[in-house]
Each structure stands twice: as C-alpha cells, then as structure tokens.
Amino acid sequence: MNEIFWEIHRDLLRESPGGDEYTRQGFGMIPSLSKPKILDIGCGPGSSTLELGRLTDGEITAIDIHQPYLDSLKQKAIAEGFGERITCLNQSMSSLNFPPSSFDIIWAEGSMYIMGFEAGLKQFKSYLKSGGYMMVSELVWLRENPPSEVYDFWQADYPAMKNLWELSEIISNCGYEIINQFTLPEGGWLNYYNPLEDRINHLYRIYQDNQEALTILDLEKREVEIYREYHEWYGYEFFILHNA
C-alpha cells in the first residue's frame, strides 16, 4: 500500500494545497527582517521552501522525513543559486533537535495536521524567538452544519478539523497573537488537485487489474471529488502569528 501511495505522489510539486503566490502573500504579512533564520516544518517536495529562498536573504532549515524530497529540494536550491542558505534535515516534527529560541520565523504550510494543530503550536513555540513569527495553514470548516457527505468524509480522514473561531481560541491560548490571516482561494487547491488527479487517472490504467491499488486510488480520487462538490464548506486558512 505504501508503494502505491508513493507512486501516486512521486515527483508532484506540492503535497498540499497552496502555490508560490500564496506563500508570497503569507510571507509579505510578516514584518521585514534582515537575514532571518527560518524553519520550514514538513517541507515535502519543497515548493514553499524554494519560494521562501527567493523572498528572503535569510537561512532556511527545511525538515521532512522523506529523504527523496530533501535530496530533490537541495538540488533545486543549488540550481537556483541559494543552496548554501538552505539546510535539509531528515527529522520528524514531533522530535525536533534545535536549541530553544533558534528561529525568527517558523513556516508550517499544510503540515501541522500531522501532529495536531494545538500540539504543534505548543511544541514549536519553544524554538521560536521571543517576538518571532509563525505561519501556519490549517484545514478548517468555513460554514456551520455541513452536509453529511462532506462532514462524514472529513470526520473519517481528519476528525480534528475545527472552525475558525475554535482555531483562533487555540492560537490565543497557546500564547500567540494573530496579526493577519487569509483563506486559500480555489486556485491554491487546484494547484495540488489537478496534477494529483492526472496522476491518479494515469495509474488507473496501469493498475486496472490490481484491486488493492484501485482501492487506494479510489480513496485519493474521492478527496478531489469531495472538494469539487463541497468546497464552499471548508478550506485552508493561513494564519500569521506573532510570538508575543
């Protein structure tokens, strides 16, 4: 099953909804810092990491547990001319190994769900300098009383999903101040789902006689279908936080 999963996701530019323009939008909401030290948590294939490298003269530490992502990211950073400013580390976000107050900015784009929104905010705070900033994006209910089909889907896939008010309260209770936020528009979702759907459709033809593979492909396809039918009910919210 893992082999099929990685075949679906291999070499995709993104592993979550987003896009360079939305990374720029979020980074532009952070006050200008000279040569900031940035931690990119759960960097995946590194699209956001590379955009951060273009946006800042600071040093970026990118962490992930999938080594092929890190190897590819490093090669791309070298090709773009700022490889010396990007350090790629194979580390789990739940067991980071940095001294306290190491970073001016922590970037967690589409990755916090892995350990949980509140747990991540609490743990990562110790690595953020006093007065530093965090960008975190999180899956969120945008409207109350969603239809049972979409609610049941996300209850099975991500039962910790909350609404905006609940997330704001968690942020405040964890000692951060929200200085800005925005909801990812549809284009950011399609940046992820369109290439993913193309890959799924290609693999359907290859694995048409493999029921195990088809089951996994159906699950991945279902997420895309749910978004297309019910996208007004939920979204990704980008929060820019200040470690007051």
Stockholm file with secondary structure:
# STOCKHOLM 1.0

chainA/1-244         MNEIFWEIHRDLLRESPGGDEYTRQGFGMIPSLSKPKILDIGCGPGSSTLELGRLTDGEITAIDIHQPYLDSLKQKAIAEGFGERITCLNQSMSSLNFPPSSFDIIWAEGSMYIMGFEAGLKQFKSYLKSGGYMMVSELVWLRENPPSEVYDFWQADYPAMKNLWELSEIISNCGYEIINQFTLPEGGWLNYYNPLEDRINHLYRIYQDNQEALTILDLEKREVEIYREYHEWYGYEFFILHNA
#=GR chainA/1-244 SS CHHHHHHHHTTCSCSSSCCHHHHHHHHHTSCCCSSCEEEEETCTTCHHHHHHHHHCSSEEEEEESCHHHHHHHHHHHHHHTCGGGEEEEECCGGGCCCCTTCEEEEEESSCGGGTCHHHHHHHHHTTEEEEEEEEEEEEEECSSSCCHHHHHHHHHHCTTCEEHHHHHHHHHHTTCEEEEEEECCHHHHHHHHHHHHHHHHHHHHHTTTCHHHHHHHHHHHHHHHHHHHHGGGEEEEEEEEECC
#=GC SS_cons         CHHHHHHHHTTCSCSSSCCHHHHHHHHHTSCCCSSCEEEEETCTTCHHHHHHHHHCSSEEEEEESCHHHHHHHHHHHHHHTCGGGEEEEECCGGGCCCCTTCEEEEEESSCGGGTCHHHHHHHHHTTEEEEEEEEEEEEEECSSSCCHHHHHHHHHHCTTCEEHHHHHHHHHHTTCEEEEEEECCHHHHHHHHHHHHHHHHHHHHHTTTCHHHHHHHHHHHHHHHHHHHHGGGEEEEEEEEECC
//
